[in-house]
């Protein structure tokens, strides 16, 4: 189940945007840089955010359900009227996984008390969809989406590289007058 270590820690700002982009710490010892950065401003390092944005538990659930779908028949477009029960299960697996991402992220944010779960849920949902595409979701042909290996590799690498740059920002509570 979700825990506070899987939540994205926001930065505190008095005003401004809901998120900011940051650079990854470059240091010979990334572990020490991670702890130093966290101690300075109570935010997570780039690597911590990448790890927490990618919903491993939901991806594991998706891989399990996706593998159960029988590939014996040619998948039919969902709206063609000829879709098999496996075709519906393939699409349902994606939808249940998306709901699982949102519930997991909300639970982790509530336990951590961060209050910035919406941006985390959006980025994590995008991460799940990229991984589902790269894994070869059985729902892709049912929805008429072709899978191209080079595109899935580019999406997966790019998302993993850049997702850690997104840092949620939480406004500081207003000081009493």
VOGU-3710 file (C-alpha; in Angstrom, 3 decimals, decimal comma):
1> xxxxxxxxxx> 0,000/0,000/0,000  1,057/3,584/-0,464  3,266/5,164/2,122  4,718/8,569/2,749  8,090/7,669/1,252  6,437/7,296/-2,161  4,943/10,785/-2,115  6,472/13,756/-3,898  7,574/16,403/-1,401  6,603/19,906/-2,555
11> xxxxxxxxxx> 8,607/23,067/-2,171  7,083/25,857/-0,146  6,564/29,208/-1,876  4,529/32,220/-0,861  3,314/32,848/-4,421  3,889/31,768/-7,977  3,198/28,708/-10,088  2,016/25,262/-9,012  5,261/23,643/-10,130  8,776/24,434/-11,208
21> xxxxxxxxxx> 11,407/22,679/-13,243  14,721/21,916/-11,614  18,044/20,466/-12,662  19,323/17,120/-11,444  22,095/17,340/-8,843  25,434/16,491/-10,403  27,788/15,065/-7,833  30,215/12,186/-7,590  28,188/10,746/-4,757  24,541/11,148/-5,706
31> xxxxxxxxxx> 23,387/9,638/-2,423  25,130/12,371/-0,399  23,797/15,055/-2,748  20,303/13,681/-2,260  20,521/13,911/1,530  22,158/17,353/1,425  19,463/18,691/-0,903  16,676/17,253/1,222  18,186/18,696/4,409  18,501/22,166/2,826
41> xxxxxxxxxx> 14,939/22,702/1,661  12,959/19,578/2,627  12,372/18,607/-1,017  13,327/15,402/-2,739  16,208/14,899/-5,105  15,754/14,407/-8,818  16,276/10,640/-8,498  13,747/10,415/-5,638  11,121/12,216/-7,733  11,715/9,968/-10,772
51> xxxxxxxxxx> 11,341/6,901/-8,569  8,167/8,220/-6,950  6,527/9,446/-10,163  6,700/6,002/-11,757  3,951/3,935/-10,070  5,677/0,553/-9,805  2,836/-1,168/-7,946  0,321/-0,172/-10,611  2,691/-1,199/-13,398  3,102/-4,602/-11,726
61> xxxxxxxxxx> -0,697/-4,987/-11,540  -0,981/-3,951/-15,187  1,698/-6,399/-16,350  -0,071/-9,229/-14,485  -3,504/-8,431/-15,970  -2,114/-7,681/-19,435  -0,384/-11,082/-19,497  -3,663/-12,905/-18,733  -5,311/-11,645/-21,927  -5,433/-14,398/-24,544
71> xxxxxxxxxx> -3,609/-13,341/-27,698  -5,062/-16,239/-29,714  -7,589/-14,104/-31,588  -6,898/-11,029/-33,647  -7,941/-8,014/-31,518  -10,897/-6,084/-32,900  -11,517/-2,378/-32,582  -13,661/-1,753/-29,535  -16,263/0,216/-31,485  -16,479/-2,293/-34,374
81> xxxxxxxxxx> -19,082/-4,441/-32,607  -16,882/-7,538/-32,991  -14,753/-7,029/-29,891  -14,191/-10,134/-27,771  -14,389/-10,247/-23,970  -10,574/-10,190/-23,907  -10,652/-6,930/-25,872  -12,910/-5,391/-23,222  -10,706/-6,761/-20,446  -7,659/-5,178/-22,126
91> xxxxxxxxxx> -9,295/-1,742/-22,081  -10,657/-2,275/-18,548  -7,141/-3,155/-17,366  -5,872/0,238/-18,545  -8,815/2,087/-16,960  -8,517/0,260/-13,621  -4,773/0,938/-13,620  -5,331/4,669/-14,194  -7,795/4,723/-11,295  -5,224/2,801/-9,243
101> xxxxxxxxxx> -2,565/5,425/-9,981  -4,799/8,239/-8,749  -5,881/6,358/-5,612  -2,310/5,295/-4,827  -0,910/8,821/-5,244  -3,730/10,400/-3,205  -3,206/7,875/-0,403  0,572/8,456/-0,353  0,101/12,246/-0,321  -2,454/12,028/2,495
111> xxxxxxxxxx> -0,123/9,883/4,593  2,782/12,261/3,979  0,636/15,355/4,472  2,044/17,048/1,356  -1,231/18,399/-0,030  0,071/18,419/-3,606  -1,263/15,157/-4,962  -2,945/16,447/-8,152  0,278/17,267/-10,038  1,791/14,018/-8,772
121> xxxxxxxxxx> -1,274/12,110/-10,023  -1,088/13,751/-13,458  2,628/13,005/-13,880  2,223/9,462/-12,522  -0,716/8,789/-14,860  1,402/9,968/-17,787  4,211/7,688/-16,532  1,842/4,726/-16,402  0,533/5,398/-19,922  4,081/5,679/-21,289
131> xxxxxxxxxx> 5,048/2,405/-19,601  1,855/0,691/-20,808  2,662/1,775/-24,366  6,280/0,614/-24,039  5,267/-2,740/-22,531  2,827/-3,370/-25,380  -0,574/-3,028/-23,786  -3,116/-5,404/-25,280  -5,525/-2,434/-25,321  -3,503/-0,610/-27,990
141> xxxxxxxxxx> -4,798/-2,530/-31,046  -8,300/-2,602/-29,546  -8,219/1,216/-29,411  -6,631/1,488/-32,866  -3,283/2,754/-31,558  -0,290/1,261/-33,373  2,737/0,397/-31,258  6,050/1,453/-32,746  9,129/0,191/-30,920  11,216/3,298/-31,635
151> xxxxxxxxxx> 8,426/5,598/-30,438  7,923/3,591/-27,242  11,670/3,699/-26,545  11,798/7,437/-27,145  8,751/8,058/-24,938  10,037/5,850/-22,131  13,533/7,319/-22,116  12,362/10,916/-22,468  9,746/10,630/-19,761  12,137/8,963/-17,346
161> xxxxxxxxxx> 14,786/11,604/-18,069  12,543/14,654/-17,692  9,900/13,644/-15,127  12,272/14,240/-12,217  12,574/17,879/-13,237  8,953/18,539/-12,264  8,708/19,729/-8,660  5,305/20,549/-7,163  5,103/23,839/-5,305  2,909/24,373/-2,271
171> xxxxxxx> 2,060/27,872/-1,128  3,075/28,742/2,399  0,211/29,454/4,737  -0,416/33,177/5,048  1,121/34,699/8,168  -1,440/35,993/10,628  -1,687/39,759/10,590
//
